[in-house]
């Protein structure tokens, strides 16, 4: 096994480790953040819709 082949092995190992770290840490965080942004957007839009379609409802006051 020459020096060149040994370097290729380490490159593959480092690439696999980087990919594993991205899969384990970055993807779950990105998934949770996108869900949070979606929930914030839907909550805002639905609250605005409820206030505009039911202006005299006493239940609007319970929306915080």
PAMAR-659842 format. One record per atom (N, C-alpha, C): residue number from 1; residue in one letter; atom name; x, y, z. Coordinates in Angstrom, 1 decimal. Atoms other than C-alpha are relative to their C-alpha. Example, Ala and Ser with C-alpha at 12.3 -4.5 7.8 and 13.67 -1.06 7.14 Angstrom:
<pts>
[pt 1, "A", "N", [0.9, -1.2, 0.0]]
[pt 1, "A", "CA", [12.3, -4.5, 7.8]]
[pt 1, "A", "C", [0.9, 1.2, 0.0]]
[pt 2, "S", "N", [-0.9, -1.1, 0.0]]
[pt 2, "S", "CA", [13.7, -1.1, 7.1]]
[pt 2, "S", "C", [-0.8, 1.1, 0.8]]
</pts>
This chain:
<pts>
[pt 1, "X", "N", [0.9, -1.2, 0.0]]
[pt 1, "X", "CA", [0.0, 0.0, 0.0]]
[pt 1, "X", "C", [0.9, 1.2, 0.0]]
[pt 2, "X", "N", [-0.8, -1.2, 0.1]]
[pt 2, "X", "CA", [1.6, 3.2, -1.1]]
[pt 2, "X", "C", [-0.5, 1.2, 0.8]]
[pt 3, "X", "N", [0.4, -1.2, -0.7]]
[pt 3, "X", "CA", [1.4, 6.7, 0.4]]
[pt 3, "X", "C", [-1.3, 0.6, -0.6]]
[pt 4, "X", "N", [1.2, -0.6, 0.7]]
[pt 4, "X", "CA", [-1.1, 7.8, -2.2]]
[pt 4, "X", "C", [-1.3, -0.7, 0.4]]
[pt 5, "X", "N", [1.2, 0.8, -0.4]]
[pt 5, "X", "CA", [-3.5, 5.0, -1.4]]
[pt 5, "X", "C", [-0.4, 0.2, 1.4]]
[pt 6, "X", "N", [0.3, -0.3, -1.4]]
[pt 6, "X", "CA", [-3.2, 5.6, 2.3]]
[pt 6, "X", "C", [-0.7, 1.3, 0.2]]
[pt 7, "X", "N", [0.7, -1.3, -0.1]]
[pt 7, "X", "CA", [-4.2, 9.2, 1.8]]
[pt 7, "X", "C", [-1.4, -0.1, -0.5]]
[pt 8, "X", "N", [1.3, 0.2, 0.5]]
[pt 8, "X", "CA", [-7.2, 8.1, -0.2]]
[pt 8, "X", "C", [-0.9, -0.6, 1.1]]
[pt 9, "X", "N", [0.7, 0.7, -1.1]]
[pt 9, "X", "CA", [-8.3, 5.9, 2.7]]
[pt 9, "X", "C", [-0.4, 1.1, 1.0]]
[pt 10, "X", "N", [0.3, -1.0, -1.1]]
[pt 10, "X", "CA", [-8.1, 8.8, 5.2]]
[pt 10, "X", "C", [-1.0, 1.0, -0.6]]
[pt 11, "X", "N", [0.9, -0.9, 0.6]]
[pt 11, "X", "CA", [-10.0, 11.1, 2.8]]
[pt 11, "X", "C", [-1.4, -0.6, 0.0]]
[pt 12, "X", "N", [1.3, 0.6, -0.1]]
[pt 12, "X", "CA", [-12.8, 8.6, 2.6]]
[pt 12, "X", "C", [-0.6, -0.1, 1.4]]
[pt 13, "X", "N", [0.4, 0.1, -1.4]]
[pt 13, "X", "CA", [-12.9, 8.1, 6.3]]
[pt 13, "X", "C", [-0.4, 1.3, 0.6]]
[pt 14, "X", "N", [0.4, -1.3, -0.4]]
[pt 14, "X", "CA", [-13.0, 11.8, 7.0]]
[pt 14, "X", "C", [-1.3, 0.5, -0.6]]
[pt 15, "X", "N", [1.2, -0.3, 0.7]]
[pt 15, "X", "CA", [-15.7, 12.3, 4.4]]
[pt 15, "X", "C", [-1.2, -0.7, 0.6]]
[pt 16, "X", "N", [1.1, 0.8, -0.6]]
[pt 16, "X", "CA", [-17.8, 9.5, 6.0]]
[pt 16, "X", "C", [-0.3, 0.6, 1.4]]
[pt 17, "X", "N", [0.3, -0.6, -1.3]]
[pt 17, "X", "CA", [-17.4, 11.1, 9.5]]
[pt 17, "X", "C", [-0.7, 1.3, -0.1]]
[pt 18, "X", "N", [0.7, -1.3, 0.2]]
[pt 18, "X", "CA", [-18.4, 14.5, 8.2]]
[pt 18, "X", "C", [-1.5, -0.2, -0.3]]
[pt 19, "X", "N", [1.4, 0.3, 0.4]]
[pt 19, "X", "CA", [-21.5, 13.0, 6.6]]
[pt 19, "X", "C", [-0.8, -0.5, 1.2]]
[pt 20, "X", "N", [0.7, 0.5, -1.2]]
[pt 20, "X", "CA", [-22.4, 11.2, 9.8]]
[pt 20, "X", "C", [-0.3, 1.1, 0.9]]
[pt 21, "X", "N", [0.3, -1.2, -0.9]]
[pt 21, "X", "CA", [-22.1, 14.4, 11.8]]
[pt 21, "X", "C", [-1.1, 0.8, -0.5]]
[pt 22, "X", "N", [1.1, -0.8, 0.6]]
[pt 22, "X", "CA", [-24.3, 16.2, 9.4]]
[pt 22, "X", "C", [-1.3, -0.7, 0.1]]
[pt 23, "X", "N", [1.2, 0.7, -0.1]]
[pt 23, "X", "CA", [-26.9, 13.5, 9.4]]
[pt 23, "X", "C", [-0.5, -0.1, 1.5]]
[pt 24, "X", "N", [0.4, 0.1, -1.4]]
[pt 24, "X", "CA", [-26.9, 13.2, 13.2]]
[pt 24, "X", "C", [-0.4, 1.3, 0.7]]
[pt 25, "X", "N", [0.2, -1.2, -0.7]]
[pt 25, "X", "CA", [-26.8, 16.8, 14.2]]
[pt 25, "X", "C", [-0.7, 1.1, -0.8]]
[pt 26, "X", "N", [0.5, -1.1, 0.8]]
[pt 26, "X", "CA", [-27.6, 19.2, 11.4]]
[pt 26, "X", "C", [-1.4, -0.2, -0.6]]
[pt 27, "X", "N", [1.3, 0.3, 0.6]]
[pt 27, "X", "CA", [-30.6, 17.5, 9.8]]
[pt 27, "X", "C", [-1.1, 0.1, 1.0]]
[pt 28, "X", "N", [1.1, -0.1, -1.0]]
[pt 28, "X", "CA", [-32.7, 17.1, 13.0]]
[pt 28, "X", "C", [-0.2, 1.5, 0.4]]
[pt 29, "X", "N", [0.2, -1.4, -0.3]]
[pt 29, "X", "CA", [-32.0, 20.8, 13.9]]
[pt 29, "X", "C", [-0.7, 0.7, -1.1]]
[pt 30, "X", "N", [0.7, -0.6, 1.2]]
[pt 30, "X", "CA", [-33.0, 21.9, 10.4]]
[pt 30, "X", "C", [-1.5, -0.4, 0.0]]
[pt 31, "X", "N", [1.3, 0.5, 0.0]]
[pt 31, "X", "CA", [-36.1, 19.8, 10.6]]
[pt 31, "X", "C", [-0.9, 0.7, 1.1]]
[pt 32, "X", "N", [0.8, -0.6, -1.1]]
[pt 32, "X", "CA", [-37.2, 21.2, 14.0]]
[pt 32, "X", "C", [-0.2, 1.5, -0.3]]
[pt 33, "X", "N", [0.1, -1.4, 0.3]]
[pt 33, "X", "CA", [-36.4, 24.8, 12.9]]
[pt 33, "X", "C", [-1.1, 0.3, -1.1]]
[pt 34, "X", "N", [1.0, -0.2, 1.1]]
[pt 34, "X", "CA", [-38.5, 24.5, 9.7]]
[pt 34, "X", "C", [-1.4, -0.3, 0.6]]
[pt 35, "X", "N", [1.3, 0.2, -0.7]]
[pt 35, "X", "CA", [-41.4, 23.1, 11.8]]
[pt 35, "X", "C", [-0.4, 1.1, 0.8]]
[pt 36, "X", "N", [0.3, -1.2, -0.9]]
[pt 36, "X", "CA", [-41.1, 26.0, 14.2]]
[pt 36, "X", "C", [-0.5, 1.1, -0.9]]
[pt 37, "X", "N", [0.4, -1.1, 0.9]]
[pt 37, "X", "CA", [-41.2, 28.5, 11.4]]
[pt 37, "X", "C", [-1.4, -0.2, -0.7]]
[pt 38, "X", "N", [1.3, 0.3, 0.6]]
[pt 38, "X", "CA", [-44.2, 26.8, 9.8]]
[pt 38, "X", "C", [-1.1, 0.2, 1.0]]
[pt 39, "X", "N", [1.0, -0.2, -1.0]]
[pt 39, "X", "CA", [-46.1, 26.8, 13.1]]
[pt 39, "X", "C", [-0.2, 1.5, 0.3]]
[pt 40, "X", "N", [0.1, -1.5, -0.3]]
[pt 40, "X", "CA", [-45.3, 30.5, 13.7]]
[pt 40, "X", "C", [-0.8, 0.6, -1.1]]
[pt 41, "X", "N", [0.7, -0.6, 1.1]]
[pt 41, "X", "CA", [-46.5, 31.4, 10.2]]
[pt 41, "X", "C", [-1.5, -0.4, 0.0]]
[pt 42, "X", "N", [1.4, 0.4, 0.0]]
[pt 42, "X", "CA", [-49.7, 29.3, 10.4]]
[pt 42, "X", "C", [-0.8, 0.6, 1.1]]
[pt 43, "X", "N", [0.6, -0.6, -1.1]]
[pt 43, "X", "CA", [-50.5, 30.6, 13.8]]
[pt 43, "X", "C", [-0.4, 1.5, -0.2]]
[pt 44, "X", "N", [0.3, -1.4, 0.3]]
[pt 44, "X", "CA", [-50.2, 34.2, 12.7]]
[pt 44, "X", "C", [-1.1, 0.2, -1.0]]
[pt 45, "X", "N", [1.0, -0.1, 1.1]]
[pt 45, "X", "CA", [-52.2, 33.7, 9.5]]
[pt 45, "X", "C", [-1.4, -0.4, 0.5]]
[pt 46, "X", "N", [1.3, 0.4, -0.5]]
[pt 46, "X", "CA", [-55.0, 31.8, 11.2]]
[pt 46, "X", "C", [-0.6, 0.9, 1.0]]
[pt 47, "X", "N", [0.5, -0.9, -0.9]]
[pt 47, "X", "CA", [-55.3, 34.3, 14.0]]
[pt 47, "X", "C", [-0.5, 1.3, -0.7]]
[pt 48, "X", "N", [0.4, -1.2, 0.8]]
[pt 48, "X", "CA", [-55.5, 37.2, 11.5]]
[pt 48, "X", "C", [-1.3, -0.4, -0.8]]
[pt 49, "X", "N", [1.3, 0.4, 0.7]]
[pt 49, "X", "CA", [-58.2, 35.2, 9.5]]
[pt 49, "X", "C", [-1.1, 0.0, 1.0]]
[pt 50, "X", "N", [1.1, 0.1, -1.0]]
[pt 50, "X", "CA", [-60.2, 34.5, 12.7]]
[pt 50, "X", "C", [-0.5, 1.4, 0.4]]
[pt 51, "X", "N", [0.4, -1.4, -0.4]]
[pt 51, "X", "CA", [-60.1, 38.2, 13.7]]
[pt 51, "X", "C", [-0.8, 0.7, -1.1]]
[pt 52, "X", "N", [0.7, -0.7, 1.1]]
[pt 52, "X", "CA", [-61.2, 39.4, 10.3]]
[pt 52, "X", "C", [-1.4, -0.6, -0.3]]
[pt 53, "X", "N", [1.3, 0.6, 0.4]]
[pt 53, "X", "CA", [-64.0, 36.9, 9.8]]
[pt 53, "X", "C", [-1.0, 0.0, 1.2]]
[pt 54, "X", "N", [0.9, 0.0, -1.2]]
[pt 54, "X", "CA", [-65.4, 37.0, 13.4]]
[pt 54, "X", "C", [0.4, 1.2, 0.9]]
[pt 55, "X", "N", [-0.5, -1.2, -0.7]]
[pt 55, "X", "CA", [-64.8, 40.6, 14.6]]
[pt 55, "X", "C", [-0.7, 0.2, 1.4]]
[pt 56, "X", "N", [0.7, -0.2, -1.3]]
[pt 56, "X", "CA", [-67.4, 40.5, 17.5]]
[pt 56, "X", "C", [0.0, -1.2, 0.9]]
[pt 57, "X", "N", [0.0, 1.2, -0.8]]
[pt 57, "X", "CA", [-66.6, 37.1, 18.9]]
[pt 57, "X", "C", [0.7, 0.2, 1.3]]
[pt 58, "X", "N", [-0.7, -0.1, -1.3]]
[pt 58, "X", "CA", [-65.8, 36.9, 22.6]]
[pt 58, "X", "C", [1.2, -0.9, 0.2]]
[pt 59, "X", "N", [-1.1, 1.0, 0.0]]
[pt 59, "X", "CA", [-63.4, 34.0, 21.9]]
[pt 59, "X", "C", [1.3, 0.6, -0.5]]
[pt 60, "X", "N", [-1.2, -0.6, 0.5]]
[pt 60, "X", "CA", [-61.0, 36.3, 20.1]]
[pt 60, "X", "C", [0.9, 0.5, 1.2]]
[pt 61, "X", "N", [-0.8, -0.6, -1.1]]
[pt 61, "X", "CA", [-60.0, 37.8, 23.5]]
[pt 61, "X", "C", [0.8, -1.1, 0.7]]
[pt 62, "X", "N", [-0.8, 1.1, -0.6]]
[pt 62, "X", "CA", [-58.7, 34.3, 24.6]]
[pt 62, "X", "C", [1.2, -0.3, -0.8]]
[pt 63, "X", "N", [-1.2, 0.2, 0.8]]
[pt 63, "X", "CA", [-56.2, 34.3, 21.7]]
[pt 63, "X", "C", [1.1, 0.9, 0.5]]
[pt 64, "X", "N", [-1.1, -0.9, -0.4]]
[pt 64, "X", "CA", [-52.9, 35.5, 23.0]]
[pt 64, "X", "C", [1.0, 0.2, -1.0]]
</pts>
